[in-house]
Amino acid sequence: MFYVYLLQNTVTKETYIGSTSDIKRRLAEHNKGGKKFTTRKEGIWKLIYTEIYKSSIDAKSRESKLKHHGSGKHQLLKRLKNSLGT
């Protein structure tokens, strides 16, 4: 299985979208630090939303659409307004 996920930092409230084949490992990596975009001095990254795909190609395509097409990300954030800590 392949996952498209949305994380939110508990302090800065920033969001991050990614994809992986191992969601638990990937979340641990985000919180361990070392990644330029997700390294923060404060807060931790919390998993807010996940989509599951059988195909890695489908997951990568969805991740790209969410990251690079503002309307896709905007609609997702709108749907999750009560789940996101703002």
JORA-V527348 format. One record per residue. N is the residue number from 1. D_CENTER is the distance of its C-alpha to the mean C-alpha in Angstrom with 1 decimal. Layout:
{{N:D_CENTER} {N:D_CENTER}}
//
This chain:
{{1:16.3} {2:13.1} {3:9.6} {4:6.9} {5:3.9} {6:2.3} {7:3.9} {8:7.3} {9:10.3} {10:13.3} {11:15.7} {12:14.6} {13:12.3} {14:10.2} {15:6.7} {16:4.3} {17:3.1} {18:4.8} {19:7.5} {20:10.0} {21:13.2} {22:13.0} {23:10.1} {24:12.4} {25:13.4} {26:10.1} {27:9.1} {28:12.7} {29:12.6} {30:10.1} {31:12.5} {32:15.5} {33:15.3} {34:16.7} {35:13.8} {36:14.9} {37:11.9} {38:10.4} {39:14.0} {40:15.2} {41:18.7} {42:17.8} {43:15.4} {44:12.8} {45:9.1} {46:8.9} {47:7.0} {48:7.5} {49:7.2} {50:7.8} {51:10.1} {52:12.7} {53:14.9} {54:18.1} {55:18.0} {56:15.9} {57:17.1} {58:15.8} {59:12.3} {60:12.5} {61:14.2} {62:11.7} {63:8.9} {64:11.8} {65:12.8} {66:9.8} {67:9.7} {68:13.5} {69:15.0} {70:14.9} {71:16.1} {72:13.4} {73:10.7} {74:13.6} {75:14.5} {76:11.2} {77:11.2} {78:14.9} {79:14.6} {80:12.5} {81:14.8} {82:16.3} {83:13.3} {84:12.0} {85:14.3} {86:15.9}}
//
